[in-house]
Amino acid sequence: MPRAPSVPQPAVVDPVPQATARRTRTSRRGLQPSSEASAPASAAPPAGKAETVQTSIESIARDLATAIVEKRLPPGTWLREEALGRVYSVSRTKIRAALVMLAKDRLIETIPDKGSFVSRPSVQEAREVFAVRRILESEVVRLFVAQASRADYQLLEQHIHVERTTLKAGAAAGHEREELLGDFHVMLADTVGNQTLAQLVRDLVARCSLIAMLYHSSNDAHCASDEHADFLRICRRGDAEAAVRCMVQHLARIEASLELDSERADRQLDLVKALLA
């Protein structure tokens, strides 16, 4: 857990007895993905109706992760256990367990005697995350070039096709495009067979999503699908060091597109309104 940031003045949460939470893919954060991006979660039944499906800790964590990625819960938002318990009609014990899951994925920070907050990475942490990504993903690239099978290349090429199709259609929202493009890096790490390395990459990609929320510039801050394709063509030539240089430049471009010169002040959103948005 990184050093706790200064705690912002929390928004006053005035929970209401009814909520409908949405869920989307969160494969990069180690949570169980849902089958449809906009399928309504069954976790929070309307007021006055009996709860027909037992709310799971995983579904609560998934909904909160979705709200964070969709920027409905921006960095610094105070996640009150009592308020969340009312939103999902569950005990604080379940809410606390869901928050523990999110803390493991670095999506939130729990500060003793203060509470849980959506992670608010500092400029220094943002730069450190990208520096570590360049180191780790360079090793991923070397392992991939040395041992990738035909099936591995086909899997990544298929993903690039999905990227291009989705981007061309313009149907995906900003957070969905971000996740789709970030998944390329996670899938690349998964192919090398080192689960510890793959998990580290997955966690760092998730943290970069939060960094992009806080320090997004006017330029495109995300990976470009054509850069993924160029990288894969270099890998096919068997030139590991050229592929490493391509990946490092790719990650450096993403970092350079962020506004890391000064920290941004983010407005605090009412928790329940954010979840219902």
C-alpha positions in Angstrom: 0.0 0.0 0.0 1.5 3.4 -1.0 1.9 6.1 1.5 -1.6 7.5 2.4 -2.3 10.8 0.7 -3.7 13.8 2.5 -7.4 13.1 3.2 -9.8 15.4 1.3 -12.8 16.8 3.1 -15.4 14.1 2.4 -18.6 14.8 0.8 -21.7 14.5 3.0 -23.5 11.3 2.1 -27.2 11.3 2.4 -28.2 7.7 1.4 -31.6 6.9 0.0 -33.2 3.5 0.4 -33.1 2.5 -3.2 -30.3 2.0 -5.8 -29.7 0.3 -9.0 -26.0 -0.4 -9.6 -24.5 -1.1 -13.0 -21.7 -3.5 -13.7 -19.2 -3.8 -16.5 -16.0 -5.7 -17.3 -13.4 -5.5 -14.7 -11.1 -8.3 -15.8 -8.0 -6.2 -15.3 -8.6 -5.9 -11.6 -8.9 -9.6 -10.9 -12.7 -9.4 -10.2 -15.1 -11.7 -11.9 -16.2 -10.1 -15.2 -19.9 -9.8 -16.1 -21.2 -11.0 -19.5 -22.6 -7.6 -20.6 -21.2 -4.2 -20.0 -24.5 -2.5 -19.1 -26.4 -5.4 -17.5 -28.0 -4.2 -14.3 -26.8 -5.7 -11.1 -29.3 -7.5 -8.8 -27.4 -6.5 -5.7 -29.6 -3.5 -4.7 -33.4 -4.2 -4.9 -35.8 -1.3 -5.1 -37.3 -0.1 -1.8 -40.4 -2.0 -0.7 -39.5 -5.2 -2.6 -38.1 -8.3 -1.0 -34.5 -9.1 -1.8 -34.8 -12.2 -4.0 -31.1 -12.7 -4.7 -28.5 -12.7 -2.0 -26.1 -9.8 -2.6 -22.6 -11.2 -2.9 -19.4 -9.5 -1.8 -18.0 -9.9 -5.3 -21.0 -8.1 -6.9 -20.6 -5.2 -4.5 -16.9 -4.9 -5.3 -17.6 -5.2 -9.0 -20.2 -2.4 -8.9 -17.9 -0.1 -7.0 -15.0 -0.9 -9.3 -17.2 -0.1 -12.3 -18.2 3.3 -10.7 -14.5 4.1 -10.1 -13.5 3.3 -13.7 -16.5 5.2 -15.1 -15.4 8.2 -13.0 -18.7 8.3 -11.1 -16.6 7.8 -8.0 -13.6 10.1 -8.7 -10.3 9.9 -6.8 -10.6 11.1 -3.2 -14.3 10.1 -2.8 -15.1 8.9 0.8 -16.7 5.4 0.8 -18.7 5.3 4.0 -19.5 1.7 5.1 -22.8 2.8 6.6 -24.0 4.5 3.4 -22.9 1.6 1.2 -24.7 -0.8 3.5 -27.9 1.1 2.9 -27.4 1.3 -0.8 -26.9 -2.5 -1.1 -29.2 -3.5 1.8 -26.4 -5.5 3.4 -24.5 -5.5 6.6 -21.4 -3.4 7.1 -19.4 -6.7 7.4 -20.1 -7.4 3.7 -19.3 -3.9 2.7 -16.0 -4.1 4.6 -15.1 -7.3 2.9 -15.9 -5.8 -0.6 -13.7 -2.8 0.3 -10.8 -5.1 1.3 -11.1 -6.6 -2.2 -10.8 -3.2 -3.8 -7.9 -2.2 -1.5 -6.0 -5.3 -2.7 -6.4 -4.1 -6.3 -5.2 -0.6 -5.2 -8.5 1.0 -6.3 -9.1 2.3 -2.8 -7.1 3.2 0.2 -8.1 2.5 3.8 -6.7 5.1 6.2 -6.8 4.2 9.9 -9.3 6.3 11.9 -10.4 8.0 8.7 -12.1 5.5 6.4 -11.8 4.2 2.9 -11.3 6.5 -0.1 -11.0 6.0 -3.8 -7.2 6.0 -4.5 -5.7 9.4 -5.3 -2.3 8.8 -6.8 0.2 11.6 -6.4 2.4 12.9 -9.3 5.4 11.0 -7.9 3.4 7.8 -7.6 2.1 8.2 -11.2 5.7 8.6 -12.5 6.8 5.6 -10.4 4.0 3.4 -11.8 5.0 4.1 -15.4 8.7 3.6 -14.6 7.9 0.2 -13.1 5.7 -0.7 -16.0 8.5 0.0 -18.4 10.8 -2.3 -16.5 8.3 -5.2 -16.0 6.8 -5.0 -19.5 10.2 -5.0 -21.0 10.8 -8.4 -19.4 7.4 -9.5 -20.5 8.3 -8.7 -24.1 11.6 -10.6 -24.0 9.8 -13.7 -22.6 7.0 -13.3 -25.2 9.4 -13.1 -28.2 11.4 -16.1 -26.8 8.5 -18.5 -26.3 5.3 -17.2 -27.9 3.3 -19.8 -29.8 1.3 -19.3 -33.0 -1.8 -19.5 -30.8 -0.5 -16.6 -28.6 0.0 -14.4 -31.7 -3.4 -15.3 -33.0 -5.0 -14.4 -29.6 -3.4 -11.0 -29.5 -4.1 -10.3 -33.2 -7.8 -11.2 -32.5 -7.8 -8.7 -29.6 -6.3 -6.0 -31.9 -9.1 -6.7 -34.4 -11.7 -6.2 -31.6 -9.9 -3.0 -30.6 -10.1 -1.6 -34.1 -13.7 -2.8 -34.7 -14.8 -1.2 -31.4 -12.9 2.1 -32.0 -14.2 2.3 -35.6 -17.8 1.8 -34.5 -17.4 4.4 -31.8 -19.9 2.5 -29.6 -17.7 2.2 -26.6 -17.6 4.8 -23.9 -14.3 6.3 -22.8 -13.7 4.0 -19.9 -14.5 1.0 -22.0 -12.0 2.0 -24.7 -9.4 2.5 -22.0 -10.1 -0.9 -20.5 -10.1 -2.6 -23.9 -6.7 -1.1 -24.9 -5.2 -1.8 -21.5 -6.3 -5.5 -21.8 -3.8 -5.9 -24.6 -1.0 -5.5 -22.0 -2.6 -7.8 -19.6 -3.1 -10.5 -22.2 0.5 -10.1 -23.4 1.7 -10.7 -19.8 -0.7 -13.7 -19.4 0.9 -15.5 -22.4 4.4 -15.8 -20.8 3.3 -18.2 -18.1 4.6 -16.3 -15.1 1.6 -15.7 -13.0 3.3 -13.4 -10.5 4.6 -11.2 -13.3 1.2 -11.2 -15.0 -0.6 -10.1 -11.8 1.9 -7.3 -11.2 1.2 -6.0 -14.8 -2.5 -6.4 -14.2 -2.3 -4.3 -11.0 -0.2 -1.6 -12.6 -2.5 -1.3 -15.6 -5.5 -0.8 -13.2 -3.6 1.9 -11.3 -2.8 3.6 -14.6 -6.5 3.8 -15.2 -6.9 5.9 -12.0 -3.9 8.0 -12.9 -5.5 8.7 -16.3 -8.7 9.9 -14.5 -6.8 12.4 -12.3 -4.2 13.6 -14.8 -5.9 13.2 -18.2 -4.6 15.7 -20.8 -6.3 17.0 -23.9 -4.3 14.5 -25.9 -5.2 10.8 -26.1 -3.9 9.3 -22.9 -4.4 5.7 -23.9 -2.7 3.1 -26.0 -3.3 3.2 -29.7 -4.4 0.1 -31.5 -2.1 0.7 -34.4 0.8 0.8 -32.0 -0.2 -2.6 -30.6 -0.2 -3.9 -34.2 3.2 -2.4 -34.9 4.6 -3.9 -31.8 3.3 -7.4 -32.6 4.8 -7.2 -36.1 8.2 -6.5 -34.6 7.8 -9.5 -32.2 7.1 -11.7 -35.2 10.5 -10.8 -36.6 12.1 -12.3 -33.5 13.9 -9.0 -32.6 13.4 -8.9 -28.9 15.4 -5.7 -28.2 13.6 -3.8 -31.0 10.2 -5.0 -29.5 11.3 -3.8 -26.1 12.2 -0.4 -27.5 8.8 -0.3 -29.2 7.0 -1.1 -25.9 9.1 1.4 -23.9 8.3 4.2 -26.4 4.7 3.2 -26.3 4.4 3.5 -22.5 6.5 6.7 -22.6 4.0 8.3 -25.0 1.1 7.4 -22.7 2.9 9.0 -19.7 3.8 12.1 -21.8 0.1 12.6 -22.7 -0.8 13.1 -19.0 -0.8 16.4 -17.2 1.7 15.5 -14.4 3.0 19.0 -13.8 0.5 19.8 -11.2 -2.2 18.0 -9.2 -5.8 18.5 -10.0 -8.5 19.2 -7.4 -11.4 16.9 -7.9 -14.9 17.7 -6.9 -16.4 15.5 -4.3 -19.6 13.7 -5.4 -22.4 12.4 -3.3 -21.8 8.7 -3.0 -25.4 7.5 -3.6 -25.9 10.0 -6.5 -22.7 8.7 -8.1 -23.8 5.1 -7.8 -27.2 5.9 -9.3 -25.8 8.0 -12.2 
